[in-house]
Amino acid sequence: MAGFLGLLALTGCIETGSESVGAPVAREEAIPTAPGAGMPFLSSAGDTVYLSWIEPDEGSGHRLRMATRTPGGWSPARTVAQRDDFFVNWADFPSVQVGPDDALWTHWLQRGGDATYDYGVRVSRSVDGGTTWSEPWTPHEDGTPTEHGFVSFLPDGDDMALVWLDGRRFVPGDDGPATEEMALRYRTVTAGDEGLRGSGPETIVDSRTCDCCQTDAAVTSDGAVVVYRDRTDEEIRDIAVVRRGPGGWSEPHPVARDGWEIAGCPVNGPSVVARGDTVAVAWFTAADDQPRVRLAWSFDGGVSFPVVREVADEAPLGRVDLLLRDEGSVLVSWLEGGGVGASDRARVRIRALEPEGEATPAWTVATSLAGRTSGFPRLAEAGSGGPVLVAWTDADPDGIRGLRLIRFDPSLP
């Protein structure tokens, strides 16, 4: 069976369990990919959407691939990088997005040795729309055989910056003895005639975080905000936020005090969007053994989050993403239902919410797998008021993984 990337244009109604709501149904448009493609990432700039993914190479390695969607349709797929030492993981995936310099920036993860979690971050840049890429650059300089990943990009003036989870304290080194604690680190990168280089030192933003939940970042009118899953001495792993202003980074503080005590990482990170002073954060929690997806609003650039709303409490699996639309509503996507095994089915769900008023019904836009194969559904908007795209990984009855992508009509109910 040939792999494919499906594009579904919604024109009728979406089933929501026992009811349906007036939102468009799917029309599929295929873009060829290799069997086994997965781990999609979506980003947008204006009415152009960038999709990246990982697929197996014909040899023993993998390829990081991308395609671009404009109002005229999809470009041919092109290869960003091709290697036999990629670190390929269902939850820690590469990205491609436009930077403040209008160039394309990408990151991927690359193995350093034979240890299972010895891998590092590589960053590259393209000034010709993804046809050619610069020599990769590594933001961390510790050289330890430990985990470095879960990257989020964010602009820093005319430069690009990134945050990542850094595991160098799992081994003894220049920072002291091994504490087996993951940290959140930040660094700015600039592009020069000799390629990419750090334009500042590595900065520790939080010295003790959850081990392997995704990070996310956005920019407010007052500076950057970063969200991630924190970790206290009592193993409370709630979602935290930090802000970067002229004076540097703020102290971490919880978005909401769920009180989720868990002795291991749930591999289920938050998502954040911002416009002006408004910030919205979505996340998964299972505090008190009650799985929930929650959404919080801040109206002061992430200093406080006075409004917290429940998004889903009917057996959600989490894996959230967010999109802030021009009319002020926030679209939240998540996986829901089914079990957690590799063959159990789950639903890709979406709901629109505002700080006040009733939420729309939750729409089931697709079925997927509950296990790791399905990865993390991603959202993007093709221009102001344009189609909303949802990408995720699925598998056919023979277990062959492939990518799918749904397009919503811009006029959601």
C-alpha positions as CSV (number, residue, x, y, z in Angstrom):
1,M,0.0,0.0,0.0
2,A,1.3,3.5,-0.9
3,G,1.5,6.0,1.9
4,F,-0.4,9.2,1.6
5,L,-1.1,12.6,3.1
6,G,-4.8,13.1,3.1
7,L,-6.4,16.6,2.9
8,L,-10.0,16.6,3.9
9,A,-12.2,19.6,3.1
10,L,-15.2,19.8,5.4
11,T,-18.5,20.6,3.6
12,G,-21.4,18.9,5.4
13,C,-21.7,17.8,9.1
14,I,-19.3,16.1,11.5
15,E,-20.5,13.3,13.7
16,T,-20.2,13.9,17.4
17,G,-21.2,10.6,18.8
18,S,-25.0,10.5,18.9
19,E,-25.4,14.0,17.4
20,S,-24.1,16.0,14.5
21,V,-23.4,19.7,14.2
22,G,-23.4,22.0,11.2
23,A,-19.8,22.0,10.4
24,P,-18.3,20.8,7.0
25,V,-17.4,17.1,6.2
26,A,-14.3,15.9,4.6
27,R,-13.2,15.8,1.0
28,E,-9.8,14.1,0.6
29,E,-6.9,15.3,-1.6
30,A,-3.8,13.1,-1.6
31,I,-0.2,14.1,-1.6
32,P,2.1,11.1,-1.9
33,T,4.4,10.2,1.0
34,A,6.3,7.0,1.9
35,P,4.7,4.3,3.9
36,G,5.5,4.8,7.6
37,A,5.4,8.6,7.5
38,G,4.4,10.2,10.7
39,M,5.1,12.8,13.4
40,P,3.6,15.8,11.6
41,F,4.2,19.4,12.5
42,L,2.1,22.4,11.2
43,S,3.0,26.1,11.1
44,S,1.8,29.0,9.1
45,A,2.8,32.5,7.9
46,G,0.1,34.5,6.2
47,D,-1.9,32.2,4.0
48,T,1.0,29.7,3.6
49,V,1.0,26.6,5.7
50,Y,4.1,24.5,6.3
51,L,3.8,20.8,7.0
52,S,6.8,18.7,8.1
53,W,7.1,15.0,8.9
54,I,9.5,12.1,9.3
55,E,9.4,9.1,6.9
56,P,11.6,6.0,6.5
57,D,14.3,6.2,3.9
58,E,14.8,3.5,1.3
59,G,18.0,2.5,3.2
60,S,18.3,2.2,6.9
61,G,17.7,5.8,7.8
62,H,14.9,8.4,7.8
63,R,14.1,11.6,5.9
64,L,12.7,14.8,7.4
65,R,10.4,16.1,4.7
66,M,8.2,19.2,4.2
67,A,5.5,20.5,1.8
68,T,4.0,24.0,1.5
69,R,0.4,24.8,1.1
70,T,-0.7,28.1,-0.6
71,P,-4.1,29.1,-2.0
72,G,-3.0,27.4,-5.2
73,G,-2.5,24.0,-3.5
74,W,0.3,21.9,-2.2
75,S,3.9,22.0,-3.4
76,P,5.8,18.8,-4.1
77,A,7.3,17.2,-1.0
78,R,11.0,18.0,-0.5
79,T,13.7,16.6,1.8
80,V,15.0,18.8,4.6
81,A,17.5,16.3,5.9
82,Q,18.3,12.6,5.4
83,R,20.3,10.7,7.9
84,D,20.7,7.2,9.5
85,D,21.2,8.7,13.0
86,F,18.0,10.6,13.5
87,F,16.4,10.1,16.9
88,V,12.9,9.2,15.8
89,N,10.3,9.4,18.6
90,W,6.5,9.5,18.5
91,A,6.4,12.4,21.1
92,D,9.6,14.4,20.3
93,F,9.3,15.4,16.7
94,P,11.0,17.9,14.3
95,S,9.5,21.2,13.1
96,V,9.7,23.7,10.2
97,Q,8.5,27.3,10.6
98,V,9.1,30.8,9.4
99,G,11.4,33.0,11.6
100,P,11.4,36.7,12.2
101,D,13.9,37.1,9.3
102,D,11.4,35.5,6.9
103,A,13.7,32.5,6.4
104,L,12.6,28.9,7.2
105,W,14.0,27.4,10.4
106,T,14.0,23.7,11.2
107,H,15.1,21.5,14.1
108,W,15.6,17.8,14.3
109,L,17.0,15.3,16.9
110,Q,20.2,13.4,16.2
111,R,21.8,10.5,18.1
112,G,25.1,11.0,19.8
113,G,26.0,7.4,20.6
114,D,24.5,4.0,21.4
115,A,22.7,4.9,24.6
116,T,18.9,5.0,24.2
117,Y,18.5,8.6,25.2
118,D,21.8,10.0,24.0
119,Y,20.6,12.6,21.4
120,G,20.9,16.3,20.7
121,V,19.2,19.2,18.9
122,R,20.2,20.3,15.5
123,V,19.0,23.6,14.0
124,S,19.2,24.6,10.3
125,R,17.9,27.5,8.2
126,S,16.8,28.0,4.6
127,V,16.6,31.3,2.6
128,D,15.2,29.7,-0.5
129,G,11.9,28.2,0.7
130,G,13.3,24.9,1.8
131,T,15.3,24.0,-1.3
132,T,18.7,24.2,0.4
133,W,19.6,24.3,4.1
134,S,22.5,25.6,6.2
135,E,24.9,23.4,8.0
136,P,23.2,22.3,11.2
137,W,24.1,24.0,14.5
138,T,23.7,22.7,18.1
139,P,22.5,25.1,20.8
140,H,23.8,23.0,23.8
141,E,27.6,22.8,24.4
142,D,27.7,20.2,27.2
143,G,28.6,17.2,25.0
144,T,27.1,14.8,27.5
145,P,25.5,11.5,26.3
146,T,22.1,12.6,27.5
147,E,18.7,13.7,26.3
148,H,18.2,17.1,24.6
149,G,14.9,17.7,22.9
150,F,11.2,18.9,23.1
151,V,12.2,22.1,21.3
152,S,10.1,25.2,20.8
153,F,11.1,28.1,18.6
154,L,10.3,31.7,19.3
155,P,11.5,35.0,17.8
156,D,13.9,37.2,19.7
157,G,14.0,40.5,17.8
158,D,15.6,39.8,14.4
159,D,17.0,36.5,15.7
160,M,15.5,33.1,16.4
161,A,15.5,31.6,19.8
162,L,14.6,28.2,21.2
163,V,13.9,26.4,24.4
164,W,14.5,22.8,25.0
165,L,14.5,20.1,27.8
166,D,18.1,19.3,28.7
167,G,19.2,16.2,30.5
168,R,22.9,16.9,31.2
169,R,22.4,16.6,34.9
170,F,21.6,12.9,34.5
171,V,25.4,12.4,34.5
172,P,28.1,14.2,36.5
173,G,29.8,17.0,34.7
174,D,30.8,20.7,34.8
175,D,27.5,21.5,36.4
176,G,28.2,19.3,39.3
177,P,27.1,15.8,40.4
178,A,24.3,13.8,38.7
179,T,20.9,14.8,40.1
180,E,18.8,13.0,37.4
181,E,16.8,16.2,36.8
182,M,15.7,17.6,33.5
183,A,16.1,21.4,33.0
184,L,14.4,23.9,30.7
185,R,17.1,25.9,28.8
186,Y,17.0,28.8,26.4
187,R,19.4,30.2,23.7
188,T,19.2,32.7,20.9
189,V,20.7,31.9,17.5
190,T,21.7,34.3,14.7
191,A,22.5,33.7,11.1
192,G,25.8,35.1,9.7
193,D,28.1,34.7,6.7
194,E,29.7,31.7,8.4
195,G,26.4,30.0,9.2
196,L,24.4,29.8,12.4
197,R,25.9,30.7,15.8
198,G,24.7,31.4,19.3
199,S,24.2,35.1,19.9
200,G,24.1,34.6,23.7
201,P,24.9,31.9,26.3
202,E,22.7,29.0,27.2
203,T,20.3,30.1,30.0
204,I,18.6,27.9,32.6
205,V,14.9,28.9,32.7
206,D,13.9,26.2,35.2
207,S,16.3,23.7,36.7
208,R,13.8,21.0,37.4
209,T,11.0,20.0,35.0
210,C,9.1,17.0,34.0
211,D,11.3,14.7,31.8
212,C,9.6,14.3,28.5
213,C,6.5,16.5,28.0
214,Q,6.5,18.9,25.1
215,T,7.2,22.6,25.6
216,D,5.5,25.4,23.8
217,A,6.1,29.2,23.4
218,A,4.3,32.3,22.2
219,V,5.0,36.0,22.1
220,T,2.9,38.6,23.8
221,S,3.1,42.4,23.6
222,D,5.4,42.3,26.7
223,G,7.7,39.5,25.5
224,A,7.9,35.7,25.3
225,V,5.9,33.2,27.3
226,V,6.9,29.5,27.6
227,V,4.7,26.7,29.0
228,Y,5.8,23.2,30.1
229,R,5.1,20.6,32.6
230,D,6.9,21.3,35.9
231,R,8.1,18.9,38.6
232,T,8.2,19.6,42.3
233,D,10.0,17.8,45.1
234,E,6.6,16.2,45.9
235,E,6.2,15.0,42.3
236,I,3.4,17.4,41.5
237,R,3.6,17.8,37.7
238,D,1.3,20.7,36.8
239,I,1.7,23.1,33.9
240,A,4.0,26.1,34.5
241,V,4.6,29.3,32.7
242,V,7.6,31.6,32.5
243,R,7.8,35.1,30.9
244,R,10.8,36.8,29.3
245,G,11.0,40.6,29.5
246,P,13.7,43.2,29.5
247,G,14.9,42.0,32.9
248,G,15.2,38.4,31.9
249,W,13.1,35.4,32.8
250,S,10.4,35.4,35.5
251,E,10.2,32.8,38.2
252,P,8.0,29.8,37.1
253,H,4.5,29.7,38.4
254,P,1.6,27.3,37.7
255,V,-1.1,28.1,35.2
256,A,-3.5,26.3,37.4
257,R,-3.0,24.3,40.6
258,D,-4.3,20.9,39.5
259,G,-2.2,19.0,42.0
260,W,-1.4,16.1,39.7
261,E,0.9,13.9,41.7
262,I,2.6,11.3,39.4
263,A,5.9,9.6,39.9
264,G,6.7,9.4,36.1
265,C,6.4,11.6,33.1
266,P,3.0,11.4,31.3
267,V,4.5,12.5,28.0
268,N,1.6,15.0,27.4
269,G,2.7,18.6,27.1
270,P,0.7,21.9,27.0
271,S,0.0,24.3,24.1
272,V,0.0,28.1,24.2
273,V,-1.2,30.9,21.9
274,A,-1.0,34.7,22.4
275,R,-2.1,37.9,20.8
276,G,-1.3,41.2,22.5
277,D,-1.8,40.7,26.3
278,T,-4.1,37.7,25.8
279,V,-2.6,34.3,26.4
280,A,-4.4,30.9,26.3
281,V,-3.0,27.6,27.5
282,A,-4.4,24.2,27.0
283,W,-3.2,21.0,28.8
284,F,-4.0,17.5,30.0
285,T,-4.2,16.5,33.6
286,A,-5.3,13.4,35.5
287,A,-5.2,14.8,39.0
288,D,-7.4,12.8,41.4
289,D,-7.5,10.0,38.8
290,Q,-9.8,12.1,36.6
291,P,-8.5,12.6,33.0
292,R,-9.3,16.1,31.8
293,V,-8.3,18.7,29.2
294,R,-8.4,22.2,30.5
295,L,-8.0,25.7,29.0
296,A,-6.9,28.9,30.8
297,W,-6.8,32.5,29.8
298,S,-4.6,35.4,30.8
299,F,-5.2,39.0,30.0
300,D,-2.0,40.4,31.4
301,G,0.6,38.7,29.2
302,G,0.8,35.5,31.3
303,V,1.2,37.0,34.7
304,S,-2.1,35.5,35.9
305,F,-4.7,33.1,34.6
306,P,-8.0,34.0,36.2
307,V,-10.2,32.0,33.8
308,V,-10.0,28.3,33.6
309,R,-12.5,26.2,31.6
310,E,-13.0,22.5,31.2
311,V,-12.6,21.4,27.6
312,A,-13.1,17.6,27.8
313,D,-13.8,15.2,30.6
314,E,-15.1,12.2,28.7
315,A,-12.0,9.9,28.7
316,P,-9.6,12.3,27.0
317,L,-6.1,11.1,26.3
318,G,-4.8,14.6,25.9
319,R,-2.1,15.5,23.3
320,V,-3.5,19.0,22.9
321,D,-3.0,21.8,20.4
322,L,-4.4,25.3,20.2
323,L,-5.3,27.9,17.6
324,L,-6.4,31.5,18.3
325,R,-8.8,32.8,15.6
326,D,-9.4,36.4,14.6
327,E,-12.8,36.6,16.2
328,G,-11.3,35.8,19.5
329,S,-12.3,32.1,19.9
330,V,-9.7,29.4,20.7
331,L,-9.8,26.1,18.9
332,V,-8.6,23.2,21.0
333,S,-7.8,19.8,19.6
334,W,-7.2,16.6,21.6
335,L,-7.5,12.8,21.5
336,E,-10.4,11.2,23.3
337,G,-12.0,7.8,24.0
338,G,-10.8,4.3,23.4
339,G,-8.2,2.5,25.4
340,V,-4.5,3.1,25.4
341,G,-3.3,0.0,23.5
342,A,-1.7,0.1,20.1
343,S,-4.9,-1.2,18.3
344,D,-7.5,0.8,20.3
345,R,-9.3,3.5,18.4
346,A,-9.7,7.1,19.6
347,R,-11.3,10.2,18.2
348,V,-9.6,13.4,17.2
349,R,-11.8,16.1,18.8
350,I,-12.0,19.8,18.4
351,R,-13.9,22.5,20.3
352,A,-14.2,26.3,20.1
353,L,-14.2,28.2,23.4
354,E,-14.2,31.8,24.6
355,P,-13.4,33.2,28.0
356,E,-17.1,33.6,28.7
357,G,-20.2,32.1,27.2
358,E,-21.1,28.6,26.1
359,A,-18.6,26.4,24.3
360,T,-19.5,24.9,21.0
361,P,-20.2,21.2,20.9
362,A,-17.1,19.0,20.6
363,W,-16.6,17.8,17.0
364,T,-15.1,14.5,16.1
365,V,-13.1,15.3,13.0
366,A,-11.6,11.8,12.6
367,T,-10.8,8.5,14.2
368,S,-7.3,7.5,15.0
369,L,-5.4,5.2,17.2
370,A,-5.1,5.6,21.0
371,G,-1.5,4.3,21.2
372,R,1.7,6.0,20.4
373,T,1.3,5.5,16.6
374,S,-1.2,8.3,16.3
375,G,1.3,10.8,17.8
376,F,0.1,14.4,18.5
377,P,-2.5,16.0,16.2
378,R,-1.4,19.5,15.1
379,L,-3.4,22.6,14.1
380,A,-2.7,25.5,11.7
381,E,-4.8,28.3,10.0
382,A,-4.2,29.1,6.3
383,G,-4.5,32.9,6.5
384,S,-6.7,35.2,8.5
385,G,-10.2,33.6,8.5
386,G,-8.9,30.9,6.2
387,P,-9.2,27.1,6.4
388,V,-8.2,25.4,9.6
389,L,-6.0,22.3,9.1
390,V,-5.6,19.4,11.5
391,A,-2.8,16.8,10.8
392,W,-2.3,13.5,12.6
393,T,-0.7,10.1,12.2
394,D,-2.9,7.1,11.5
395,A,-2.5,3.4,10.5
396,D,-4.4,1.2,8.1
397,P,-5.7,-2.3,9.0
398,D,-2.3,-3.7,8.0
399,G,-0.6,-1.5,10.5
400,I,1.1,0.7,7.9
401,R,1.4,4.2,9.3
402,G,0.6,7.3,7.2
403,L,-0.3,11.0,7.5
404,R,-3.7,12.5,7.3
405,L,-4.8,16.1,7.3
406,I,-8.3,17.6,7.6
407,R,-9.3,21.1,6.3
408,F,-12.2,23.0,7.9
409,D,-14.3,25.6,6.2
410,P,-13.5,29.0,7.8
411,S,-17.0,29.6,9.0
412,L,-17.2,27.4,12.0
413,P,-20.6,27.4,13.9
